[in-house]
C-alpha cells in the first residue's frame, strides 16, 4: 500500500496492542509491557518530529512505575485486597481539567516556538489527554477510558497525517479496546457507587 515501516513502529504496534489488552483485563503485566512500548515510541516519535509525544513517553515510564506499584500494593489481580475500580470524583475532574488545559497551552507555546513541529497544538492536546488518562488508569478510575477514547480520536488522523500509518491503525484498534475496557471496568462492583467529591486526589 506504499507504507514505509520500521521495526521500531512494528514493535511499538505489537507491545501497544498487548498493553491495552492487558489493561482492559486489569492484569498487572500491562505495566512492564507498557514501559517497553514507551521505549519504542520514544525513538519513533522523535524521528517523526512529534516531540511532545516523544517526551510524553518518558513521563509514561514514570507513571507506569507508579501504576505498577499502586496496583501491586493494592493487591493486584486475584488478591483479596485488589485495587478496586472507582469513579472519578468531582474534585479529581476539576484538577484534571485544570492540569489538562495548562499542559495543552504550555506545550503548544513551547512546540511552536522552540521546535520545528508542524502540529504543535494537536501534539500538545494529545499529550495532555494521555497524561490525564494515564493518571486515571493508575488509580483505576473508570472514566480514564473516556479520556483515552478522546485522545485516540485525535491520534488516529494525527499519525496518518505524519505518515505513521501502522501506528494510526494501532490506535484504531486502541479505540475498540478502550470501549471493551470501559465496558469491562463498568461491571466492576466498585463502580456501582461513585466516591464522594471530597475524596483525595492522590494516593
C-alpha positions in Angstrom: 0.0 0.0 0.0 3.0 2.2 -0.3 3.6 2.3 3.5 7.1 2.7 4.8 7.5 0.8 8.1 10.4 0.3 10.5 11.0 -2.3 13.1 10.5 0.4 15.8 7.0 1.0 14.6 6.2 -2.7 14.3 7.4 -3.4 17.8 5.6 -0.3 19.1 2.4 -1.6 17.4 2.8 -5.1 19.0 3.6 -4.0 22.5 0.9 -1.3 22.5 -1.8 -3.7 21.5 -0.8 -6.2 24.1 -0.6 -3.5 26.8 -4.1 -2.2 26.2 -5.5 -5.7 26.1 -3.9 -6.4 29.5 -5.2 -3.1 31.0 -8.8 -4.0 29.8 -8.5 -7.2 31.8 -7.0 -5.4 34.8 -3.8 -7.5 34.5 -0.8 -6.0 36.3 1.6 -7.2 33.5 0.3 -4.3 31.4 2.8 -2.0 33.2 6.1 -3.7 32.1 4.7 -4.3 28.6 3.7 -0.6 28.5 7.2 0.5 29.5 8.6 -1.5 26.6 6.1 0.2 24.3 7.1 3.6 25.6 10.8 3.0 24.8 9.9 2.1 21.2 7.7 5.1 20.8 10.4 7.5 22.1 12.5 6.6 19.1 9.6 6.5 16.6 8.1 9.9 17.6 11.4 11.7 17.7 12.1 10.5 14.2 8.7 11.7 13.1 9.1 15.2 14.7 6.3 14.5 17.3 8.4 15.9 20.1 5.7 16.3 22.8 4.6 12.7 22.1 8.2 11.5 22.4 8.7 13.4 25.7 5.4 12.1 26.9 6.7 8.5 26.7 9.3 9.4 29.4 6.6 10.7 31.6 4.6 7.5 30.8 7.5 5.4 32.1 7.5 7.2 35.4 3.7 6.9 35.6 3.9 3.2 34.7 6.3 2.7 37.6 3.8 4.4 39.9 0.8 2.5 38.4 2.7 -0.8 38.8 3.4 -0.1 42.4 -0.2 1.1 43.1 -1.7 -2.0 41.5 0.7 -4.3 43.3 0.3 -2.8 46.7 -3.5 -2.6 46.2 -3.4 -6.4 46.0 -3.2 -6.9 42.3 -5.5 -9.2 40.2 -6.7 -12.2 42.1 -5.8 -10.9 45.5 -8.4 -10.3 48.3 -7.5 -6.7 48.6 -7.1 -5.9 44.9 -7.2 -2.2 44.0 -10.9 -1.6 43.1 -12.2 0.3 40.1 -13.8 3.6 41.2 -15.5 6.5 39.5 -13.7 9.8 39.2 -14.7 12.4 41.8 -15.7 16.0 41.0 -12.6 17.2 42.8 -10.4 14.9 40.6 -12.2 16.2 37.5 -11.5 19.8 38.4 -7.8 19.0 38.9 -7.6 17.0 35.7 -9.4 19.7 33.6 -7.1 22.4 35.0 -4.0 20.4 34.5 -5.0 19.4 31.0 -5.7 23.0 29.9 -2.5 24.3 31.4 -0.4 21.5 29.8 -2.0 21.9 26.4 -1.4 25.7 26.4 2.2 25.5 27.7 3.2 22.7 25.4 1.6 24.4 22.3 3.7 27.5 23.1 6.9 25.6 23.6 6.5 23.4 20.5 5.5 26.4 18.3 8.5 28.5 19.4 11.3 26.0 20.2 10.8 23.2 17.7 10.1 22.5 14.0 6.8 20.8 14.9 4.1 21.2 12.2 1.3 20.2 14.6 2.1 22.0 17.9 -1.5 22.2 19.2 -2.6 18.7 18.3 0.7 17.2 19.7 0.1 19.2 22.9 -3.6 18.3 23.2 -3.0 14.5 22.8 -0.2 14.7 25.3 -2.4 16.4 27.9 -5.3 13.9 27.3 -2.9 11.0 27.5 -1.4 12.2 30.8 -4.8 12.7 32.5 -5.9 9.3 31.2 -2.8 7.6 32.5 -3.3 9.1 35.9 -6.8 7.7 35.9 -5.6 4.3 34.8 -3.0 4.3 37.6 -5.8 4.9 40.2 -8.3 2.6 38.3 -10.7 5.4 37.6 -13.5 4.2 35.3 -13.6 7.5 33.3 -9.9 7.2 32.3 -11.2 5.1 29.4 -13.3 8.1 28.1 -10.1 10.2 28.2 -8.2 7.6 26.2 -11.1 7.4 23.7 -10.9 11.2 23.2 -7.1 11.1 22.8 -7.3 8.2 20.3 -9.9 10.1 18.2 -7.2 12.7 17.7 -4.2 10.4 17.5 -5.6 8.4 14.5 -5.7 11.3 12.0 -2.6 12.9 13.5 -0.4 9.8 13.0 -1.9 9.3 9.5 -1.0 12.9 8.7 2.6 12.3 9.8 2.8 9.1 7.7 2.8 6.7 10.6 0.1 4.5 9.1 0.7 1.4 11.1 0.6 3.4 14.3 -2.6 5.1 13.2 -4.1 1.6 12.6 -2.9 0.6 16.0 -4.8 3.5 17.6 -8.0 2.4 15.7 -7.5 -0.9 17.5 -6.9 1.0 20.7 -10.4 2.6 20.3 -12.0 -0.8 20.1 -10.0 -2.0 23.1 -10.9 1.2 25.1 -14.6 0.5 24.5 -14.1 -3.1 25.7 -12.1 -1.9 28.7 -14.8 0.7 29.6 -17.5 -2.0 29.5 -15.4 -4.4 31.5 -14.5 -1.9 34.2 -18.1 -0.7 34.3 -19.1 -4.2 35.6 -16.7 -4.0 38.5 -18.6 -3.8 41.8 -16.7 -0.7 42.9 -18.2 1.4 40.1 -21.8 0.9 41.5 -21.4 3.9 43.8 -19.4 6.9 43.0 -17.0 8.1 45.7 -17.7 11.4 47.5 -16.4 14.6 45.9 -14.2 15.2 48.9 -12.1 12.0 48.2 -8.4 12.7 47.9 -6.9 13.1 44.5 -3.6 11.5 45.5 -2.8 8.1 46.9 
